[in-house]
Amino acid sequence: MNLVGSISATCPSSPLYRRSLSDFNPARKCYFDLDLRCNSLRASRISDYMGGHLKVLFLGSSNSKAKSAKSHLQIFCMDYPRPQLESAANFLEAANLSASFRDCIRPKKPLDVVIAGAGLAGLSTAKYLADAGHKPILLEARDVLGGKKTLHPNFSWRVLSLLQVAAWKDQDGDWYETGLHIFFGAYPNIQNLFGELGINDRLQWKEHSMIFAMPSKPGEFSRFDFPEVLPAPLNGIWAILKNNEMLTWPEKLKFAIGLLPAITRGQTYVDAQDTLSVTEWMKKQGVPDRVNDEVFIAMSKALNFINPDELSMQCILIALNRFLQEKHGSKMAFLDGNPPERLCQPMVDHILSLGGEVRLNSRIQKIELNSDGTVKHFLLSNGSIITGDAYVFSTPVDILKILLPEEWKNIPYFKKLDQLVGVPVINVHIWFDRKLKNTYDHLLFSRSPLLSVYADMSATCKEYYDPNRSMLELIFAPAEDWISRSDNDIIDATMTELAKLFPNEIAADQSKAKILKYHVVKTPRSVYKIVPNCEPCRPVQRSPIEGFYLSGDYTKQKYLASMEGAVLSGKLCTKAIIEGLRAVVRIDINQNENNSFDINMKDYGALASKSLKSPSMSAA
């Protein structure tokens, strides 16, 4: 049997796309099931037209007595084009901040800045310090980039892992990650970072939709489709109004009325809602409980891995503001492969090319102090001593609190950190013996009591692509009650939930699709937990200790606990260090015609600390 030509299909809510059969790029393959009885194809990967029948032209005759009514036919799918983000105000603001580091005055003798932690916050801090002409010395406890941290065995803790974008390859050559890493259009600093590194093509953009499973209708989904022809916020309003499966019109109206203060009073109102949980805010505003059940539970678990009765309403309002005010804010992209190689390594290469250092297997055991309470050096677990002109801690807040010197713990700046804790999360990977059909080439909101979001990575990610078998990656959250349970318990519970999402393909007892293998990645302390009243406890990047700085999503920045927040915190930390340097330059400058200057490094810490209260250093 031969097939020629091309295939197209119509969809009421999206433009018409054509898939050519002559494109043999394996990264863009897509499978349809061929039904010889009706000369049609049923889509098994392409998200736009899942379950639709597409007519095809056959040359030659087909055998009606074929061994199977189904045979596989390869179809090739294009990712969606990168959205036009460059004109957005937040993108331009982020671009200007990046440019300020490249354009600042260059010192003849760069600062040696020691940075603990090679997650996104540490990598970002090192990258932008290198751009500014300084020498970052980036220390990572493990042998993998991306932010996996374990405490030194001498501590009383058994083992504590904190992960951000780390990934590992198993004995079969398959990757498993710390989480589903989604890159939104509303992430201006990350989008600028990809452009600065020349790796924009590593983002696989998906259609502008949000897709929710329907628990009341197992195996079915409800969509919010954002039309490209409308500007923000009209595209978001249209997406909400067109969806009548999750909320009724009276519920939409009451929800809209509840949101009016956030719309009319802006950021002042949003910030004030940090005192309320999502459920408390709903009761106060008279929003129906079904809005919580249908929307906010899924949003809360996707944003911070916890339920609405714990999450600060400020977090939800910030996300809604980004998604509704920016045309492409809620548009999502997947990285085209594993994060350490496809994102972290380009950052490392950039840092090294500008004279910085990145040292793996360099776990910090102790922050040694001078007699005046400033940092003398970092002591590593192997006995090495690392010294610098300035020091940055880019680890998660839980590790910082454990390594914090006793002399600092009663300083108000550090004392407030006691209120910040990481949230537990579990990431599950399951390889099945077949290609699952009831899925999309997109992120999916499970709306399960045990699961948050999930994706078939064999369809959404080029490096993980597999035409014959699905690999589901799922966020198991909230995980507080499950983090100490066995992997078998977690997989059994996951399969029970998947049987509801894939009723025709998956059964809890594996009588349908069978598990080939799985990986369970537990993170007892992940991003910081965004609970009510935690906002005042978040520190600015410059500490009251001379020459000591912080970066991490828990520090003051406007994107809360996210990859975007981690990258922005690194930029704000770099800005704080440079501002401290400028204080030195104003007093001890000997500028020459090459726009460089000499500085007295001994004066750096003292003069930097004097500008601690400078309004220009307030976090965005």
N, C-alpha and C positions, 0 to 999 in steps of 0.2 A: 504494500500500500504506500502510495506517495502522496504528499501534501505540498501544495505550492500556494503562493500568494501571501496574504497577510490577514490578520484577524482584528476586528474592531468590535466595540460594543457600546451601547448607550446606557447612560445612567442619569436619571432625572436631576440628581443633586450635584453632578460634577461634569466638567467638560469631557468631550469625547477624546479618547486617546487611542492610538493605533500601535500595535505590537508587531514588529516585523519578524518573520520566521527566518530571515537570513542572517540575523545577528547571532554569532556563535560565541559571544562572550560568556563563559560559564558563570561569571559573577551575577549575570542578569537572567539566568534561566528561571523559568516558571513552569510548573506542570499543570496540565489539565487532564481530567479523565475523559477518555473518548468513549462515547456510547454509540456502538455501531448500529443499534436498532433504530436510532433516530437521526443519525449523521450529525450529532451535536457534541459539544464539549462542555464539561462542567468544571468550573474553575476550582482549583485546589490551593492556589497560592495568591493569585492576584486579588488584592483587597477590594478594588472598586466594584467588582462584579461577582463576588463570591456567591455561588449557587445559581448564577444565571446560565442560560444555554446560549452558546455562540455557534452560529452556523458556519460550516467550513465547506470548502470545495475539494473533492477527491478526484484524482486521476486514476483510471484503471478500475478494476472491480475489487470488491472486498468479499471475503469468504464468509457467508452467513453462518457457517459451521465452525467459526473460529473457536479456539479452546476457551477463550474468555470473552465476555461481553465488554471487558474493559482492557484497554492497552494504553500505555503512557505516551504522550506526545509532548515534545519540548516546546515551550513558548518562552519568549525572552521579554523581560520587563525592565523598563527604565525607572530609575529613581526620579523623584520630582525635582525640578530645578531649585537651586538655592534661591530663597526669597531675597528681595531687595531690602536689605537691612540698613544700608549705609546712610540713608537720609533720616533715620529715626534719631530723636534727640538723645536718648540714652546711649545709642551707639556712638554718636559724635562725641558725647561727654567722655565715654570710655576711650575713644581714639585719642582725644586731646590729652588725657592723663598718661597714656602710653607714650605719646610724642614728647611730653614734658621730661621724661627720663632720658630719652635719646638726645634731647636738645640741651640738657643742662650743662653747666660749666664742668669741664673735666679736671680732676685733681692730678698733679704730677705723680703723687703717690696715692694709689687707691686705698680705700678702707678695706681691711680684711674683716669680713662679716661672717661669723660662724652661725649656721642655721641648723637647728635640730629638727629633722623630719622632712622626708621627701615625698609627702603627699602633694596635692595640688597647691595648697597654701605655701608650703616650703619651696616647691618648684617655681611658683609664681614670684615669690619674694626674691629668689636667686636670679631668676630670669631678668627681672626689671632692675635689680641692683647691677647686674652685669651690663645691661643697656645703659645705665648711668655712669659706667666707667669704673665700677668698684669690683672687688674680687670676693664673690660669695664662696664659702666653703660649706657645702651642703652635706650633712651627715644623715644617713639612713640606717636604722637599726638592723634591718634584714637585708637579704640579697635580692630583693625585688622592689622595683619602683612603684609608686602609687599610693603609699601611705599605710602599709601594714605595720603595726607596732605590737611588740610583746614586751612585757616588763621583764627586767633582769631577774634571774632566779633567786637572788639574795632578798628580794622583797617578799613580804609575807603572803602576797597574793599568789594563788596557784598559777594561773596563766590568764592573762587578759589580752585579747586581741582587739585592735581598733584598725579599721580598714577604710579606704576611700575609693581608689580606682585601681587597686591591685588585681592581678589575675595570674593564674598558674596553668601550666600545661601538664596534663596527666600522661600516663604511660602510653596511651593510644595516640597522643598528639593532639587531643582535644583540650580546648581552653575552658576554664571555669573561673568566674569572676566574683567580686565582692557584692555586686548588685547590678541592677539594670540601669545603665547610664544613658540618660536621655538629655539631649542638648536642645533647649528651647530657643526660639527666635528672640525671646525676652531675656536672653543671657548676653548682654552687650560686651562684657569684658571677655568672656570665653570666645565669642564670635570674633572679636578683635584679635585675640590670642591666636586662633587658628589662621587668620590672615597674616599676622606677623611672622608666623612660622612657615607660611607657604603650604599649608595642609588643608585648605578649605575643601579640597576634593575628597577628603577622608570622612566627611559627614554625608550620610545617606538620608536625605530629606524625604519625609513621608507626606501623604496628602494631608491637607489642613482639616483634620477631624479629631474628635474625641469619641472613643467607642467604648460603650459600657455593656457588660453582660447583663442579662435579664434573669434574675433568680426565680421570678415567678413563671418564666418561660424557658426552661432549661434548653441550652443550645442556641438561643436567640440573642441578638444584640440590638442595642439602641444607639443611634449615632447623633452627634452634634457636628454638622458640616458647616464650615466657615467659607462662604463664597468669596472667591478671589476678586470679584468685580466691585465689592463694597469696601469702603474704608472702615477703620475702627472708629467708634465702637459698633457701627451698624452691622458689621459682619458677625460679631459676637451676639448681638441682639437677635439677628436673623436666625443664627444657629439655635438659640434657645427657644425662640418662638416657633420654629418649625418642628421641634421635637415635642410630640404630644404623648409619648409613650411613658415618660418618667414622671412628669409633673402635669397636673391639670391646669387649666387657665386660671382658676381662682388661686391655686397654690403659687403659680408664677406671679400673679398680681401681688399677693401678700409678701412674697419674697422680695419683689422689686421695691415695695413700700418700705420694707425693713432695711434695704440697702440705701435708701435715699439720703440719710445723714452722711454716709461715706462718700456719696457722689457730690453732695452740696458743700460739705465742710472739709473734704479733702484729707490731707495727711495728718492734720491735727486730730481729727476724729479717729483715723485709723490707729494712730499711736496710742490713743487713750483706751482702745479696746484690749490692750495687753492685760488689763485687769480681769478680763472675762474669758471663760472657756467658750468654745463654739456653742455648746448646748445652752449655757447661761445667756449668751447673747441672743440666741434664737427665742428663748422665752421672754426676754426683755423686749424684743422687737415684734413679738407676736407672729413669728414665722412658723408655719405648720410643721409638725413633727415629721411628716413625710418628706420634707425637703432634706432633713437630716438623714433619713433612711435611704433616700434615693440618690442624694448628691454628696452631702458633707462627710459621710462615713468614708466613701471612696476617696474623696479629696484629702481628708485628714491622714489616712493611711499612706497615700501616695506622697504627700508633702513631708511627713515627719514620722511615719510608721506607728502612729498612735491613734486612738479613737477621739471623736469630737468632745467627749466629756473631759479630756485631758488637755487638748490642744488649745493654745491661745488664739482667740478670734483674730488678733492682729495678723497672724500668719495667713489665714484664709483671705482676708481683705487685701493684703499685699499681693497675693497671687492673682486674685480677681482683677485688681487694678492693672497689673502688668498685662494680663491676658486680654482685657477689654480695651485698654487705652492704646495698645500697639497692634497694628494690623496683623503682623506675623508673630505676635507674642506667644501664642499657644501652639504655633507650628513646631513640630518635633523632628529631630534627626537622631539617627543611631550612628555611632562610630562604626567604621567599616571593618573593624577587627578588634583585637585585644588592646585594652587601654595602655599597658606598659610600653608596648612597641609602637602603637599608632599615635599616641598622644604624649606620654611621658618621655619617651626616648628623644623625640624632636626637641623637647624643652631642654633635656640634658645636653644634646649636641650643640644647641645654641649657647648654653651656659659655658660649655667647654671651649667653644670657638672664640669666646671673648675673655678667656683667661681664668674662668672660675673652676672650681673643683667639685666633684661629686664622689663621695666615699660611701660605699655600701658596707654592711656588716660593722657599723660604727654606732653601737648602742651607748647612750649616755647613762652613766651610773650615778653621777653626782655633779651638781653645780657648786664648784668651790668658790668661796668668797674671799675678798680682801678684808682687811681689818675695818674698813669704812663701810662694808656691806655691799660693795659693788662686786661684779663678777671678776674673779681671777682667771678662771679657765673652766672648761668642761672636762671632767674625768670620764674616760670611756671604760667599758667593762673589761677591755683587754689591757688596762693599765695606761693607755696612751693619754696624753694631755693635749688638748686643742685650745690654743689661745687666739684672740682676735682683737680688733679695735671696737667691735660691737658684737652683740649676741642676740639671736632671735630664736624663740621657741615656737615651732610651727606644728607641734604635735597636737592631738586632740586634748581637750581641757582636762580629761581624767588623768592622763599621764603627767601633764604639767603639775597638777595638784599633788601628785605623789612625789615628784622630784623637786618640788618647791623647797628651798632652804628654810629651816625653822625660823631663821632671823626675819624672813619676809612674811610669814603666815599671818601675822596680826596687822599688817599694813592694810588699810581699807580697800585699796585697789585689788589686792590678792584675796582678802577675806571674802569679798563678794563672790568669788569664784566657787565657793562652797555650794551656792545655790544652782550652779550649772552642772548638769550630769549628761552623759551620753545615753542615747536610747538604744536598747537592744534590737537587733534585726537579724533575720535569717534569709539567706539567698539559696534557692533550690534549683538545681539543674537536673533534668531528667531526659535521657535519650531513649526514644521509643523505637520499636522494630518496624515502624511504618511511617508514612507521611500522613499527618493529620490534616483533615480537610476543613473542619469547622473553625477556621482561624483567619486572621488577616495579616498582611504585611504591615504591621503597625503595633504600637503599644496598646494593650487592652486592660481596662479596669474590670477586675473580676467581680467586685461587689460581693465577695465571699466573706464570711465571718473570720476566716483564718488567712486568707490570701489578700494581697493588695493588688499590684499590677503584674502583668506577665506578657511574654512575647514568645513567639516561635522563632528563635534565633536562627534556625536553619533557613528561614525565609527572609528575615529582616536584615541580616548582616552578611556581607560578602564573604568574609573569612570563614564564617561558620556555616556557610551554605551547604546544604545536602539535599539532593533531589529525591532521595529515597526514604529518608528518616527524619522525623522531627526531633528537635531538642528544645524543650520548653524551659525557659528561665523565669522563675517566679519569686516574688518577694513575699515571704511568710511573715505577716505582721497583723496585729501586735504580737511581739515575740516574748514578752516578759515571762509568761507561764510556760514557754516551750524551750527557752534557751538551754536549759539543763537536761532536756529530754534527749533520748537516743535518736540517732539519725533514722533508724527504722520506724520509730514512732512518728517522726516528722514526715517521712515519705508516705506512710500509711494514711495519715491525716490529709496530706496533699492529694493523694489519689482519690480519696473520698470526695474532696471538693472538685477535682477535675472530672469526675464522673458526672457531675451536674453541668459542667461547662461543655463536655463532649459526650452527651448521653448515648450517641450512636457509635462512638469510637473507643471510649475508655470506660472500664469498669473497675471498681475498687479492688476486686479480686484478680485483676489482670486476665480475665477470661476473654477480653477483646485485645486492645493494644497491650503489648508486653514491654516491660522495662528492660532495656539492655544494660544500662548502668545509670548511676546517679552520683552527684556530689552535693553535699550540704555544707555551706559556709556560714558559720555562726560568728556574729559580731556582738559580743556582750555590751560594748559601748561604741556606738556609731556616732553620727552627728549629734549635736547637743539637743536636748529635749525642749521644745518650744512650749513650755507651760505658762500659765498666767503669772505675771509679775516677775518674769525672768529678764525682761529687757533692761531694767536699770542695773542688772548685775553684769552685763556684757562689758568688757573692758575696751578702751581705746588701744590702739596698737603700741603706743609709746607708754612704757611703764614709768613709775616714779623712781626706779633704780637707774642710775646713770648707765647708758649704753646697753640697756636690756629692753628688748621689744618682743611683741607677740604678733603672730598671724595665725589665722584659722577662722573657720566660718562662725565660731562662737564670739569672735571679737566684733566690735562695732562696725557694721556695714549694712547696707539696706536690702540685702538679698537673703538674710537669715541663714538657715542651715541648708546649704546647697553647694554644688560645684561652683556655681557662679559666685557665691559668697566667699568661698575659699580663695578663688583667683583674685577677687576684688580686695580681700583682706591683705593678700601679698603685695598688691600695688599700694594700698594705704600704708602698709608697714614700710615699704621702700620710700614712700613720700615722707614719712616721719623721720627716717634716718637721714634723708637728704636735707630736710628742714633743719635738723640738728647740725648738720655739716655746714649749712649756710650761716648758722649763728657763729661758727668758728671763722668762716671766711670773712664775715663782716668785720671781725676784729683782727684777724691774722692773715690778711690776703696779700699775696705778691703775684698779681696776675701778669701774664705775659701775652705776647702777640698771638700765641696759639690757643688762647681762651682756656688756659689751664692755670693752676695755682698751687702754691705750697701751703701745707697746713701742719700745725703742730698736733700730732695725734694725741699727745698727753692731755691737750686742752679739749679734745673733742667731747668726751663724755660729760665733763662738767658744764661746758657751754651748751651742749644739747639739752641737758636736764633743765637749764634755766629757761628754755623756751617751751617747757612742758605744757604750760597753760595757754600757749598761743592759739587764738581762735581759728587760725588757718589750718590747724591740724585736727579739727573736729572731724570725726568720721562722717561719711555721707549717709 
